[in-house]
Each structure stands twice: as structure tokens, then as C-alpha cells.
Amino acid sequence: MLQVAVVGSGPSGVYTAQSLVQQDRVPGVRVDVIDRLPCPYGLVRYGVAPDHEKIKSLQNNLRTVLEHDRVRFIGGIEIGPGGIPPERLLGLYHAVVYCVGAAADRKLGVPGEDLPGSYSATEFVSWYSAHPDAAAAGFVHGVDSAVVIGVGNVAVDVARMLARGVNELRPTDMPQAALGVLAESRVREVHMVGRRGPSQARFTTKELRELGSLPDTEVIVDPAELALDPAYADPSGLPAVGRRNVEVMRGWAERPAQRLPRRIRLRFFLRPVAVSEAAGRVGGVRFERTLPDGRGGVRGTGQYEDIAGQLLLRSVGYRGVPIEGLPFDPVLGTVPHAAGRVLRAGAVSPGEYVAGWIKRGPTGVIGTNRPCAKETALSLLDDAPDLVRREVRDDPLTALREAGLHPVEWAGWLAIEHAEANLGTSLGRGPVKIPDWPGLLAAAGRDGT
């Protein structure tokens, strides 16, 4: 019987487990899906905006896999320092697949970006999504104007959440403390800024259109700024998403001013060069005007513009984080591999595999993880005849406990779900997420040791 550990319970990890147990090439494969958190689903739970119920419903599909009779969820297990080293984990299983994502945010690299009031978009998302590692920050306290740097879906998400009314957020599973902070928000202006043009923005049209459907919120786009993009006048050569995005923005640019209480301003061809300080915190961002360089990039013009704002959210990409004991390419931010097989010094490391962002980098949407996971799973199954020759423990979970670890099994996760439903009922809401480690572990029946 082939025993496999999959590290990470987000989409890439669960899809890997699904591919392994659905293939009939190696009968009786058993998969333990291991996560550092006591809750499964990864970014579907902690990265999808709470008002995106359709995408969040993907948890139901992931649940089906984790309830398979040959798949087991084991939460609360750290891999690396403070937990179990990769070499020890490999000693418990015939194979280990790392699906750990890309947890670090890229920085702007400009003066002042570490001022109070400057955060990565991921920090903001983690806070309103109740990630137990999130800092208990006020974020919007004292903020009238916010600057979001980036023009991808995450940037759209955070801009939308800043402009959402509390009555629209109350039916979601947003933690009560975050809901209370946003209820007191006086943010009236959100600037979403990209260094390139509208035709090169990375958001999807569906996400973009949502900005235009927010109650009491006006989306403002400067037609002169859009016209700096050569593809704006004739978008016929763009991919379908780019063409649709341009048409949406064209409609906003040509619409008369509505003078609604809140405004989202989409800005383009502006490159951040410095974050300014006011009263000991972020006071605004200085940008240099850019223009297309004819090669798909932009060049500076030496002209500058200051945008005032007391909150800066950086959404300019992610990077993988090395796991102690695994090889890592610091340039690509990924683990070196060949079709998912981990490479050490250029040679395949038997029994070690990767899938998801740590394999290919932070690219694609949730569905991109399916073919990525399948490729890795097929590589592993091809190697299975050699892998199963190594003797391992009959039940690795027992060995994890013997190592002093305190796993949260599926029953513990179901207890967390039950506690979150009860919490919501007590607040007159639907299920409400528990946002802290002590609360989650207590709900799961663990004492936190």
C-alpha cells in the first residue's frame, strides 16, 4: 500500500490527493493531507473575499475529497523548525508532496513603504478573512483616502472591501471584530494604481465589473489616461479578457459624473517612487508618470504626481518561501523540479514532489491547480513501484503523536465549523469565523500545547 503525505490543504494539495486516489494505476493509495492550520481549504478559506460566496462554495468540492475513505486531513502540524523536518516526514511516508503556495509578498522597494499605515494586501485580506496569524490591526482607523498599488484581482478585492457597506458584509462569515472596524470606516476615496496601461491589467472582467455594481460608489476613470495606452483605441488585438476590460473601462470613462458618497479611482501609467509621511504615518504616495516603451514595458517621464492617502495596500505579487530542508531557487521563488519531482543538485530526490505555486510560481487561477496537481500525481504514480519498496510505519499519525505533535483531525475541524455556526447564531448572523489560534484550538478540542 502506497502511503503519501500532501503538505497543504488548499486547492493544489486537495487536487493532488484527488488525482492520487482516483487513478487506478496503483490500487489502495492512502493520502494524509497535512496542514499547519487546524482548518482545511487554504486560500479558499483565507484568501477568497467573504462576499464571493460562489467561489467560497468551492469548499464543498474540496470537502468531498477530504472525506474520501482513503484521504485523511491532519491539521495543526508544522513542517520545518518547530515541527517535523522534511527528512523525518519522508521517513514516515513513501512519498511527500509539498503544496505550500507562495506566502511572501513582493515589496515596492521605495522609501517610506515601511511607515505605519503601509501594509501588503495579503495582510489586509488575512485580517478580514480571520487568518489566525493576522495582526489585530485597525487598518481603516483615521483613513479618508486609501491607495491600492496593483491592478490584479487581489487589488480589486481589497478596493471593493474598502468600499463595501457594512450591511452588505454582515451576511458574510467575516469575523465580528473586522466587521466592527469596517462599520466605523470613513474611507470615501480608493485609488487603485497600476504602472502600466489598462490593456495590461491583470484583473478578470467579472471582478472588474463588480466595482461598478457597489451601492453608493462611483468608479472614475480618466479618458486621457486611458488614451495613453495604444491598445485602448484599438483593442482588437488583445486577448478576450483584455478587450472586455477595456470596454468596461471605456464605459466608465464616458459616463457623466455621479457624485456618489464613495469613489474608486482607477489610475494607470503611474510608478510609485516614494511613500510620504504625515503625523508619523503614511500621508500619501509619490508616483512617476510612465509611458509605453514599445516593448511591452514602460519608461519614466520625469513627471511626478502625489496621491494623498492614509492607508497604503501593496498588491504587486507573491513569492514562495523556502522550507528548511528542501532545495529552493531564490530567483524564481520555487522548489526546483522536473514534472513535479523535486531536484536536489540537479538530480531527482526519490519520494519528494511539489505542486501548486511552490512548483510553478504564483500564476494562474484556482482551476490552474488541477492540471498542475495531476502532472505531479502522475509522476508520483509512475515512481510508485520503486517507492513502495521502502518500509514505513503502518500509521504515520501515531508517529506524529509520538514526536510530540498534536494533530487536529477531521472531527476537530467539524467541531470548529460547529463552533463558528454557534458564534454566528449568538451574533444574529450566519456562521462567523473564529479569528485566533486559542479560539480555533479550543473549538477543535486541543488545549493549544
Beta strands, then each sheet from edge to edge (+ up, - down):
strand 1: 3-7
strand 2: 30-34
strand 3: 71-74
strand 4: 95-98
strand 5: 104-105
strand 6: 118-120
strand 7: 145-149
strand 8: 189-193
strand 9: 217-221
strand 10: 262-267
strand 11: 270-278
strand 12: 281-292
strand 13: 298-308
strand 14: 311-314
strand 15: 318-319
strand 16: 337-338
strand 17: 341-344
strand 18: 347-354
sheet 1: 3+ 2+ 1+ 4+ 18+ 17- 16+
sheet 2: 5+ 15-
sheet 3: 6+ 14+ 7+ 8+ 10+ 9+
sheet 4: 11+ 12- 13+
end
